[in-house]
Amino acid sequence: MKFAITRPQGKGETLATELAEKGILALCTPVLTLKRVDVSQAQLIEICEAEILIFISQDAVLNFAAQLEQFAMSLPASNQLLAVGQQTADAIQHHFARCATVPKQQDSEGLVALPELQHVDQTRVALIKGRGGRAHIAKTLKSRQALLSSCSVYERLPVKEVSDDWLDHWMEAQIDGIVVTSNAAVDAIFNCHQPALLRWLETRYFVVVSERTAQHLKIQFKITDKQIALSAGADNQSLLMAICKLTSQQGSAMTEKNQEATTSVSNQNMEVAPDNVSHSPKTKLSKTAVVALLVALSGIGATAGLFLYDKQQEAQQFSALAELQQQNQQLQVKLNTALSALNQLQSKWPEQEQALAHQFAEQQSQVTARLQQALLKARQQVGGALSSELRSLARYAEFKAVSERDYLGSVLVLKRLQQALSQESGTDALLLAISSDIAKLQAQPQPNTEAVYMELAGLLAQIDSLPLKTIEKPKEAVQQSAELSTDVNDWRANLSRSWQKIRADFLTIRQHDKPVIDPLLDAQEQQLIRSQLRSYLQQAQSAFLDGQSSVYYAAIEGAEDTLDRYFKLQSAASASLAESLNQLKRSELGTHRDVQLATPAALKEWLQ
């Protein structure tokens, strides 16, 4: 047998490979495509707040997880998760790292039979699914009084508007069975405009994953039970077992038919009479009568089938009508109860309104009395609280100015003291003392700390490029050639060259225009000198920040002395550094004079 797998793109290839390993040919023909349906953040929040979350398929898990990630949301750990099948549970484990409950019968009927969904009265349940699917689950949960919220995160759409091309291709490939996993796939492949192709399709075998899809094939398209093979689940292993079982059954049926045909031929051969045996004439049946009989039987069968189908439809309609009537009765009871409660509230409202007005008047009088008492106590306490606050502000301002020498901070505290005294009377002398202290503090010299600090930092960066006091050796004089001439007349020159060569082997005489003094410092000593200059400048930085004038000036003088002793002052860099040190030496560090504030004494006098 050959099978056509109609699952969406990327979901049927593995099953086709496993069938090929079993010797069964399979053709992957995706008839549906999945499209994501966007969900608002408010709806996602409502779904996450549900107590039970039901995931219908792997695609529902995938699209729901993607939309949660889009809004930077996560699934709460308090939700109870249910999955229709094992593959859906595996997808939940992959995306949410959570375990989901799976029914033994992996379909809608098995899901609603779980113990977790038996008592869900007033329980918030969220159904995460594809658009238009799983109406049985929603209907069952609503009948159990669950607070159901449905969230459609994807939808199945046919790849083509009509199925003529698919059916024509399958007919040419001699497809015997078709694997369908949803009602939408069934509707897509039966959407055919050619009656011949539709008649061929109605004779095929169908492998389905749920009883719901099997009933859809039977009712809508008149497919018989013998043509339908029900899989235990939607996973590849269950489908593979169902297809293998169907293939085995069809193989056995074909073997039995061949045996029956062989037996029939043998019996016919044995019944052939010899030539000398005479046969009595037999009465022949009219062809018209046979056709009429067949037509009559067909009509009777069709009439009986239609009658049974109408009875089934009528029974279903009566059942649905009875259920609706029962629901209407329940709603009517609830409505009557609500109306009765509303009438009772309306009758009691005037009495309650009077009681509330009386209670409000009593509470208002009590609050007024308590407020008067609180104001009286506050007036009694405000004197002591205000005096404590004013003393604290004056002491803090004096501490900032004298101890910390933070004149700006002291000014801010004194301004706060001015604001506290703005509502008091007889404070002219005190306010005058505060203004005088603010002016005195603002007149205190403030050294330009940042400029001096940055100037010293710039000098530190120049130390490595300053040239030291070293004397370069003059270049050696070019030696004359010591080769002897072959000319006899040059005997004197040859004699002089021979003497110079002999003397050079024992004595080395070099002549220079000025006395030679080798550099007095090696590389390590030069680095130590530069480190000493850098240490003086860093010490000056620290002393300046701490206000230690004697240490600051001593460090500047030490830096000048080091620069003068070991560095070339003729170079531009050294001369610029010396000039900067001279300017820093003349800059004022900012002397801190003792500041006496008049505010504490004036405040003490005003309080007395």
FIRO-883373 format. One record per residue: z, y, x of N, C-alpha, C, O in turn. Coordinates in steps of 0.05 Angstrom, whole numbers, plus 5000, padded with zeros to 4 digits. Layout:
# residues N
ZYXZYXZYXZYX
...
***
This chain:
# residues 608
500049765017500050005000500050255017501050255040
498850465006498850725020500350925002500150914978
501751105016503451295001502751575010502051625033
503051764991502852054996505652174994507052144974
506452315015509152445016508752745010507352885024
509952834988509553114978511753304986511853524976
513553225004515753405011514753645026512553635037
516253875026515354115039514754075069515653875081
513354265081512554255109515054205127517054355125
514754005145516953955164519053755154520853695170
518853655129520853475119519753195114521353015108
517153155115516052895109515052745133514352515131
514752885157513552755180515252525191514252325199
517952565191519652355201519452105183519351875194
519452135157519151915139516451775143516351525143
514251925148511651805153511751635178510451425179
513051735199513251585224514751325220513951115230
516951335206518551095201516950885184517150645188
515350985165513650805149511550675166510850445163
510450835185508350725202509450505220508150305226
512050535229513250325244513650065228513649845239
513850095201514049855184511349745176511149555161
509149875185506549785178505549895152503649785140
506750115142505950235116504650505122505850675135
502250545113500850795118501851005099502350955075
502151255110503251475094501651725101500951765124
501151895081499652145085501452375076502352385053
502052555094503752795088502053005075500153115087
502753075050501353285035503353465022504153414999
504353675036506253855023505053994999503054135002
506253964976505254094952506954344944506154494927
509254384957510954604951511554754977511754644999
511955014974512855174997515455324988515755394964
517255365006519855485000519855775007519055845029
520655944989520856234993523656324989524956254970
524656485008527356585006527656794984525956954980
529956784969530656974949533057134959535157024964
532657394961534857564972537057594951536557614927
539557594961541957624945543457864954543657914978
544558024936546058264943548758184955549757964952
549858384970552358334983554658294963556458144967
554458444941556558414920556458124908558558014903
554058014905553957744894554957544915556257344907
554357594940555357414961558457414962559757204965
559557654959562557674958563657514934565657374937
562357544911563257394887563157094892564856944884
560957004905560656714910562756614929563956404925
563356774950565356684970568156684958569856534969
568656834937571256834925571756594906573956554897
569656434901569956204883571655994896571755974920
572955834879574755624889573155374898573855234916
570955324884569255084890566355184894565255334878
565155104917562355174922560754914922561354724936
558554914906556854674904554154744916552854934907
553354594937550754634950548854414940549454174942
546454494930544554314918542854174939542053944935
542154314961540254204980540654325007542254515010
539254215027539354325054538354615055539454785069
536154665039535054935039536955135027537055365035
538555045008540655224996542655295018543555535019
543555105034545455155056544255345076545455545085
541755295084540455455105540055745096540755925111
539055785072538556065063541156205057541356445062
543156065047545756195042547056285068548256505070
546956115088548156175114546656415127547956585139
543956425124542456645135543156915122543357115135
543656905096544357155082547157245088547757485089
548957055092551657125101551657255128552957455133
550057145146549757265173548457535172549157705189
546657585154545357845151547458065145547258285155
549458005128551458195121553958165138556058275131
553858015160556157975178558557865163560857955167
558057675145560257545129560557255138558857135150
562857145131563456865137564556735113565556865094
564456465112565356315090568356265093569256165113
569956345072572956305074573656015077572255835067
575855965090576755685095578055565070578555325069
578655735050579955635026578055505006579055364988
575455545009573555424990573455124992573655015014
573154984970572554694970569554664967568354764949
568354514986565454484987564554214977565654014985
562554214960561353974949558353974955557054184955
557153734961554353714967553153494951554453294945
550653534942549253324926548753074942549052854932
547953114968547252884985548352905013549553115020
548052695028549152685055547752885074549053015090
545052915071543653105087544653395082544853555101
545153455057546253715051549053755064549653965074
550653545063553353555076553053595106554553735119
551053465118550553495147549753785153550553895173
548153905136547354185140549754375137549954565152
551654315119554054475117555754445142556854645152
555954205153557454165178556154315201557654425217
553554325201552154465223552454775221552954905241
552254885197552255175194555055295191555555515200
556855145178559455255173561755105186564055185185
561154885200563154725214565354635194567754645200
564454555170566254475149565354205138562954145138
567154045128566453785116566153825085567753965073
564153705074563653725045563853445032563353245045
564753445007564953194992562253124981560853284970
561552864984558952764975559352534955560952354960
558052534932558352314913556952064922555052074938
557851834912556551584919553651574908551851494922
553351664883550651684871549751974877550652164865
547951994896547152254907545052394890542752414898
545952484866544252634849546052804831548452814834
544852944811546353124794548452974778550653064775
547652734768549552574752551952484768554152484759
551352404793553552314810555352544818557752514822
554152784821555753014829557753094807560153134813
556753114782558553194761560652984754562553034740
560252734765562252524760564452524781566252364779
564352704801566452714821569152794809569152954790
571352684819574052764808574553064811575953174794
573453184831573953474835572853644813573753874810
570953544798569653704777570453614749569153694729
572453444746573253344720575053544705574853574681
576753674720578653864707578254144720579654224738
576254284710575554544721575754764701574454974702
577554724681577954934661578955194673581055194686
577455414669578155674680578155674711579455844723
576755494723576455484752573855614760571755554749
573955784780571555924790569855734807570755644828
567455674797565655494811563055634816561955774799
561955614841559455744849557455524854557955324868
555055554842552855354845550655494862549355674852
550355394886548355514905545955334905546155104914
543655434896541455254890538755414893538755644902
536655274886534055404884533555504856534855424836
531755694853531255824827530155624808528155484814
531355604784530355444762531155154763530254994746
532755064782533454784785536354724776537954904773
536954464773539554354768540854464743543154554743
539354464721540454554695542654364685544454454671
542454114692544453914682547253974693549153954679
547354054718549954114731551154354718553554354710
549554564714550654814702551554764674553654864665
549954614658550654554631553254394629554954454612
553554194646556054034646558454194653560554164640
558254364674560654514682561454724661563754774657
559454844648560155034626561454884603563255004591
560554644597561954494576564754424582566454374565
565454414608568154364617569754624621571954614633
568754844610570155104610570555214639572355374644
568755144657568955264684567755544684565855604668
568755714701567755984705565455964726565955994750
563055924716560755854734559256104742558756274726
558656114768556856324780554656184794555056024813
552156234786549856114798548656314818548456554812
547756214841546556374862544056244872544156034885
541756354865539156244873538356374899537856614900
538256224920537656334947534856264956533956354978
533356094941530556034948529155944923530455884902
526555924924524955824902522655654913521555714935
521855454897519655284904517055384891517055434866
514955424907512455524896510255324904510255224926
508355264886506155084893504455204915503855444916
503555034933501855124955499155204943497855394953
498155064923495655124910496055154880497955034869
494355304867494655344838494155094822495555044803
492154934831491554684817491654454838491354504862
491954214828492253984846489653824849489753594860
487353924840484853774842484153684870483453454874
484453864889483853794917485653574927484653394941
488153594921490053384931489253114919489052914933
488853104893488352854879485652734889485452494892
483652904893481152804903481452684931480252484937
483052824948483552724975485052454974484452274989
487052434956488652194954486951964943487251734951
485152024925483451814914481551704935481151464937
480451884952478751784974480351624994479351435005
482951704999484651555018485851305005487251155019
485251254979486251014966489251004966490450794973
490451224957493451234956494351074932493351094910
496450914937497650744916500150864904500650844880
501750994921504351104911504751394921503651464942
506351544907506851824913509851864913511251784895
510851994935513652054938514152344929513052534940
515752374908516452644897519452664896520852474888
520552894904523452934906524453144887526853214889
522753264870523753464851521853484827519553394829
522853594806521153634782518953834787516753804776
519454024805517354224811515054094825512754164820
515553894842513453754856511753584836509353574838
513153464816511753314795509853504779507553434775
510953734771509253924756506854014773504754064762
507254054799505154154816502853944818500454024817
503453694821501253494825499953424799497653324799
501353454776500053404750498553644739497453624717
498553864753497154104744494154074753493254204771
492753894738490053824745488153904723488853874699
485753994730483754074710481653864705480053894686
481553654721479553444718480853194705482653074716
479953124681481152894667480952634682482852474682
478752594697478452344712480652314734481752104737
481152534748483252534768485952494756487652364767
486352614732488952584719489452304710491652194712
487252174700487551884692488151714716489751524714
486851774738487451614763490351664771491751474779
491351914769494151974778496151824760498251734770
495551794734497451664716497751364721499551244711
495851254738496050964744497450914771497750684779
498451124785499751094811502651024807503851054786
503850934829506750884831508051144841506951294857
510551194832512051434839514751354850516251204837
515451464873518151414885519651674882518851884893
521851674866523351914860526251884871527051664878
527652104872530352104884532552134863534852134870
531852184838533952224818532852124791530452114785
534752044774534151954747532952184731531352134712
533752424737532652664723529652684727528152744708
528752644752525852654757524352424744522152454734
525652184743524451954730524052014700521951944689
526152124687525852194659523752404654522352394634
523452584673521452794670518652664671516852754656
518252474688515652334690515052174664512852164655
517152044654516751884630516152054605514351994590
517652274602517452424577514952604578513452624559
514552744600512452944601509752824607507752924598
509652604623507052504632506552204625504652084634
508352094609508051814598507751604621506251424618
509251644642509351444664511351224656513551284647
510550984660512250754652514350694673514250794695
516350534664518550464683517550304706518550324728
515450124701514349964723513050124745512850034768
512250364738510950534758512850714774512050854792
515450704767517350884779519350724796520550524786
519750804821521750684838523850894845523151104855
526350844838528551034841529950994868530950774873
529951194885531351184911534351244907535151374888
535851134925538751174924539551454933541851534928
537851604945538451874954535952004965533751884965
536252264972533952414982533552395012531652515023
535252245026534952225055532752025062531951865045
531852035086529551875095530151575093528351415087
532651495100533351215100533151105072532150885068
534251255052534151155024531251135014530450945001
529651345020526851335012525351105025523650975013
525951055051524650835065525250575052523450405049
527750525045528550275032527150245005526250024997
527050464989525750454963522750384966521650234950
521450504985518550454989518050174998516250044989
519750075017519449805027519849605003518449405001
521849664987522349484964520049484945519249274935
518849714939516549734921514149594933512749454919
513749624959511449484973511849184971509849034966
514349084975514848804974514348694946513148474943
515248844926514848754898511848744891511048554878
510348944899507548944893506048724907504148604897
506948664932505648444947506148174933504348014932
508648134923509247884909507647864883506747644876
507348094869505848084844502948014849501747864833
501748124870498948064876498647774884496647654878
500647664898500447374906500547204881499047004879
502247264862502447114837499847124822498946924811
498547364821496047394806493847224819492247104805
493847214846491847054860492246754854490246614850
494746674854495246384848494446314819493246104815
494946494800494146444773491146434770490046264756
489746614785486746604784485746344796483846234785
486946254818486046004830486445764811484745594808
488745764798489445544779487445544756486545334746
486745784746484945804723482145704731480945564715
481245764755478545674763478645364766476645234758
480745254776480944964779480844824752479544624749
482344934733482344814707479544824694478744634680
478145044698475445064687473644854699471944744685
473844814725472144604738472844324728471044164725
475344284722476044014712475143974684474743744676
474844184668474044154640471044144636470144104614
469444164657466544144654465743854647466543674662
464243814626463543544617460943454630459343614638
460543184633458043084644455743144625456143214602
453343104636450943174621450543004596449443094576
451442754597450942574574453042594552452842454532
455042774555457042814535456043024515455243234523
456242964490455243144470457543324461459843244460
456943574453458943764445458443844416456143874408
460543874402460343964374460144264374461444394390
458644374356458344664355460944804347462544694331
461445034360463945194355463345454340461145574343
465145524325464845774310465346014328467346024342
463446214328463746444345464946684330464346724306
466746834343468147064331466347314334465347354356
466147474314464447714315465647924334468047964335
463848044349464848254368465948494353467848624362
464748554330465648784314468548734304470248914304
469048484297471748424288473748454311476048544307
472948364335474748384358475348684364477648754368
473248844363473649134369475449254348477249414354
474949184322476649284301479549204303481349364299
479848944311482548854315483949004338486349074335
482549044360483749194382484349484374486449584381
482549614360483049884351485449894333487150074335
485649704315488049694297490649664312492649794307
490549464331492949424347493649674363496049744365
491649804375492150044390493350264372495250404380
492250294348493350494330496150434322497850614320
496650174317499450104310501350164333503550264329
500450094357502250144381502650434385504850524391
500450594382500750884386502651004365504251174371
502150904340503851014318506850944323508651104319
507250694331510050614337511250774360513550864359
509550824381510550984404511251264395513251374403
509351384380509951654371512351664353513951854354
512651464336515051454319517651444335519551584330
517551264355519951234372520451494388522751574390
518351614398518651864413519752084395521552234404
518752104370519752304352522652254345524252444343
523351994342526151934337527952014360530152124357
526951964385528552044408528852344410531052454415
526652484405526752784405528652884384530253074388
528452764360530152844338533152794344534852954338
533652564357536452504365537452704385539752794384
535752764404536552964425537053234412539053364419
535253314394535653574381538253574364539753774365
538753354350541253344334543653354352545653494346
543453214375545753224394546153504404548453604405
543953634412544253914422545254094401546954274406
544254064375545154224353548154184348549654374343
549053934349551853884344553554004366555754114361
552553994391554054114413554254424409556354544414
551954544401552054834397553854904374555355104376
553854744353555654804331558554784339560254944331
559154584356561954554366562654794383564954894381
560854874400561455114416561755364399563555524405
560055394378560355624361563055614346564355824343
563955384338566555364325568855444344570655584337
568555344370570655424389570655724394572755854395
568255834396568056134400569156274376570456484378
568656174351569656304327572656294327573956494319
573856074335576756054336577856254356579856394350
576656274379577556464399577256754389579056914393
575056804375574557074364576657144343577757364343
577256954325579357004305582057054317583557224309
582656894338585256944352585357214365587357354363
583157304378583057564390583257784369584657984374
581957754346582157954325584957974314585958194308
586257744311589057744301590857894320592558044312
590557834346592157964366591658264367593458424370
589058344363588358634362589658764338590658994341
589658644315590858754291593858794295595058994286
595158594307597958614312598558854331600559004327
596958884352597359104370596959374356598459564361
594859384339594459634324596759704306597459934302
597859504293600159554275602659644290604259794280
603059544314605359614330604959864346606959964358
602559964347602060194365603560444358604760574376
603760534332605360774326608260754335609360944346
609560524330612260494338612560504368614360634379
610660374382610760384411610260664422611460744442
608460814408607961084417610461254415610961414433
611861234393614361384389616461304410617861474422
616661044415618660954434617961054462619761134477
615361054469614561154495615061454497615961544519
614561604476615061894477617961954481618762124497
619661804467622561844469623461774498625061914510
622461544508623261454535622261654555623561704575
619861764551618761964570620462214571620962324592
621362304547623062544546625662504561626662674575
626862264557629462204571628962204601630562314616
626862064609626362044638625762324650626562384673
624362494635623762764645626362924648626663074668
628162904629630763054632632362944656633563104670
632362684660633762564682632562654709633962724728
629962654710628562744735629163034741629563114764
629163204720629763494724632563524735633063684753
634463384724637263404733637463314762638863444779
636263094769636362994796634963184816635863214838
632863314807631463504824633163744829633263844852
634563844809636364064813638563994833639264154851
639663754831641763674850640663654878641963734897
638163544881636963514907636463784920636863824944
635563974903634964244914637564384923637664524944
639764334908642264454916643264334943644164484960
642964074946643863944971642064044994643064085016
639464074989637664155010638364445019638264505043
639064615000639764885007642264885024642565055042
644164705018646564695034646064585062647464665081
644164405064643564285090641564435107641364385131
639964615094637764735109638764905132637464935153
641165035128642265205149642765045174641865115196
644164815172644764655195642264535207641964525232
640364435191637864315201636164525216635064465237
635964765205634364975218635465055244634065085264
638165095245639365175270639064955291638665025315
639264705284638864485303635964485314635464455338
634064525296631264535305630764765323629364735344
631765005317631265235334632565205361631265275381
634965095363636265055389634664855405634264885429
633664635392632064435407629564565418628764505441
628164725402625664855412626265035436624765035455
628365195434629065385456629765225482628865305503
631365015479632064855503629564725515629264715539
627864625498625464495508623564685522622464615543
623264925512621665125525622765205552621265235571
625465225554626665295580626365065599625965105623
626564815589626164585607623364575618622964515642
621364625601618564615610618064835631616564785650
619265065628618665285646620165255673619065315694
622765175672624465175696624164915711623764915735
624464685697624464435711621664325717621064255740
619964325697617264215701615264425710613064355719
615964675708614164895715611464875700609364945710
611764775676609364755658609365005640610464995618
608265215651608365465636606765465610607565575590
604465325611602865315587604365155565604265235542
605564935572607064785553609464945542610064925518
610765095559613065265550612065475530613465535511
609665585535608565795517608065675489608765795469
606965425489606465295463609065245448609065275423
611165165461613765115448614865375436615965385414
614565595452615565855442614065955418615166075400
611465905417609865975394610665815369610765925347
611365565373612365405351615065515341615665505317
616665615359619265745352618765995336620266055317
616666145343615966385327615266315298616066445280
613666095295612966015268615365925252615465975228
617265795264619665705250621365945241622765915221
621266165255622866395248621366595230622466795222
618866525222617266715207618466765179617966985168
619866575167620966605140623866705140625066735119
624966755164627766835166627967135168626067275177
630267245162630667535163632467605186633967445196
632267865196633867965218633167835244634967795261
630667775248629867635273628167815291626767715309
628368075288626668255304627268235333625468215350
629868245340630668225369629867955381628967935403
630267745365629667475375626567445379625667335399
624967545360622067525362621067695386619167615399
622367915391621668085414622167935440620567935459
624467795442625167645466623167415470622267355492
622367285448620367065450617667175460616467045477
616767395449614267515458614367595487612367565502
616667705496616967775524616767535542615467545563
618067315534617967075550615166955551614366855572
613666965529610966865529609267025548607666915563
609467285548607967455566608667395595606867385612
611267355600612167305627610967035637610067015660
610966835621609966575629606966585633605866455651
605566725616602666745619601866905644599666875654
603667075654603067235678603567075704602967175725
604766845702605366685726602766595740600866525726
602566615767600066535781599566235777601266065779
596966185773596065915769593965845790591665955788
594465685810592465615830590065465817590365315798
587765525830585365385821585365095832584065045852
586764925819587264655830584664495832584164365852
583064505812580564345812578664425834577464255847
578364685838576464785859577364695887575764605903
580064735893580964655919580764355923580064255945
581464205903581363905905578463815910577963645927
576563925896573763845899572663945926570963805938
573664175936572864265963573764065984572264006002
576263975982577263776002575763515999575163376019
575063435975573463185971570763205984569763015996
569463445982566863485995567063476025565263366039
569263576037569663566066570063276075569063196096
571463116059571862836066569162686067568862506083
567362756049564762626049563062696073561162546079
563662916087561962996110562962886137561562916157
565262756137566462676163564662486178564362516203
563562286165561962086179559462196192558262066209
558462426183556062546195556562746217554662866227
559162806223559763006244559262886272560062656277
557963036290557562936318560062976335561363176333
560662776352562962796370562062926396559662946402
564063006413563563126439562962906459564862786470
560462846464559562646485557362766501555862936492
557162676527555062766545553062546549553862326556
550562606545548462406548547662386577547362596591
547262146588546362106615543562196619541862146602
542962326641540062396646538462136652539561936660
535962156647534161936652533861886682533862086697
533561636690533261576719530561666728528561676714
530561756754528061846766526061626770526861396775
523561686767521461476769521261396799520761566816
521461136804521361036831518361026840516560956825
518061086866515361066877514660776884516360606887
512060736885511060466891511960376919511760526938
512860126921513760016947511659846961512359706980
509259846951507159676963506159806990505960046992
505659637009504759727036501759757036500259607023
500859947051497959997053496759827076498159757095
494259747073492959587094491559757115490559647135
491660017111490360197130492260237154494660287150
491260217179492960247203493960527205496060567216
492360717196493160997199495561067181496861267186
496260897162498560937144500960797154502660717138
501260767181503560607191506160757186508260627182
506061017186508561167182509461137152511761087146
507561157135508261127106509260847101511160807086
507960647114508760367110511560327121513260187109
512160457144514860437156516960557137519160447134
516260787125518160917107518660747082520960717073
516560627071516860457047518460207054520160127037
518060097077519559857085522559927087524259777078
523060157100525860237102527160287075529460207070
525760417057526860467030527360207015529360187000
525660007018526059747005528459607016530059497000
528859617043531159487054533759627045535759497039
533659897044536060037036536659997006538959986999
534659956990535059916961536459656955537759626935
536059456974537359206969540359226973541859056963
541359426987544259446992545459696980547859686973
543959916976545060166966543360266942540860226942
544660396922543260516900544060806899546360876896
542060976903542561266904540961386881538461356880
542361526863541061666840541561966843543762046850
539562116836539862406838539462526810537662446795
541162716803541162846777541463146782542463226803
540663306762540963596764543763686758544463906766
545363516743548063586737549863346740548863116740
552363386743554163146747554162966722554163066700
554362706727554262506706557162436697558762366714
557562456671560162366660559562176638558362246618
560361916641559861716620561461796595563561926597
560561716570562161766546564961656548565361426557
566861826541569661746544570661566522572761446525
569261556499570261406476568261196468565861236467
569360946463567560736452567360766422568460956410
565960576409565460596380568060586363568360726344
569860406372572360376357574060636358575260726339
574160746383575760996386574561226370575961396359
571861236370570561446353571261416324571661616310
571361166314572061116286574961196281575561306259
576661156300579461236297579761536295581361636279
578161686311578261976310577362076282578562256270
575161956272574262036245576361966224576762116205
577661736227579761656208582061846209583361906188
582661946233584862146236584262406221585962516207
581762496224580862736209580962696179581762866164
580062456171580062396142582862386132583462466109
584762276147587562256139588762526135590362566116
588162726153589162996150588263116123589763246109
585663086117584563206093585663076068586263216048
586062806068587262676045590162756041591062796019
591562796063594362886062594463176050596263236034
592563336057592463606046591863596015593063746000
590163416007589663375978592263305963592963435943
593663105972596163015959598263235959599563285938
598563375981600563595983599863825964601663945952
597263885961596464095943597064035914598064205899
596563775906597163695879600163695873600963755851
601763625894604663615890606063885894608463905889
604464085902605664355907607364375932609064545934
606864195952608364205978606764375998605064276012
607464625998605864826014606064766044604064786058
608464706054608764656083607164416092605864426112
607264206076605663966084602664026082601063936098
601864186062599064256059597964406083595964336094
599464616091598464776113598564626139596764656156
600564456143600764286168598364096169597264056190
597563986147595263796146592663946152591063836167
592364196142589964356148589864416178587664396190
592064496190592164556218591564306235590064326255
592664076227592063836242589063766241587863676260
587763816217584963756215583363946233581363866246
584164206234582764406252583064316281581064336296
585364236289585864156317584163906324582963906345
584063716307582363466312579463546313577963436331
578563716296575763796296575063946322572963906333
576864116331576364276355576364096380574864156399
578063896381578363736406576163526409575263466431
575263406387573563166390570763206379569063026383
570163416365567563446352566063686363567263886372
563463676363561763886372561664116352560564086330
562964336360562964556342560364716342559864886325
558564646362555964786363554064686340552264826333
554664446329552964346308553464486281555764586277
551464506264551764646239553864516221555464656207
553964246220555864106203558664156211560464206195
559264146238561964196248562764486243565064536235
560964666248561564946243562165006214564065156208
560664886196561164916167563864806159565264926143
564564576171567164456164569464626175571464656161
569164736199571164916210571565156193573865246188
569365276183569565516166570965446140572565606130
570365216128571665136103574665096107576265186090
575464976129578264936135579665206138581965236130
578365396150579565666154579965796127582065926123
578065766109578365886082580565746067582165886053
580765486068582865336054585665416066587665416051
585665476091588265556103589165826093591565876090
587265996087588066266077588566266047589766466037
587866056032588266056003591166015997592665876011
592066145975594866125966595265865950593665805932
597365735957597965485943599265535916599365355899
600265765911601565825886604565785888605565565885
605965995894608865975897610165965870609366105851
612165805868613565765843616165925844618065855858
616166145829618566305828620266215804619166125784
622866245807624566175785624166365762624166605766
623766255738623266415715625666385696626466165689
626766605689629066605671628066705643627066925641
628466545622627666615596629966755581632266685583
629166955565631067105549631466985521633267055507
629766795514629866685487632466535481633566575459
633466355498635866205491638266385485639766335466
638666595501640966775496640566935470642466965455
638067025465637567175441637966995416638967095396
637166745418637466565395640466505390641266505367
641966475411644866425408646166655394647866625376
645366895402646567135390645767155360647367235343
643267095354642367115326643766905308644366965285
644166665318645566455302648466535297649566475276
649666665316652466745312652766975292654967065286
***
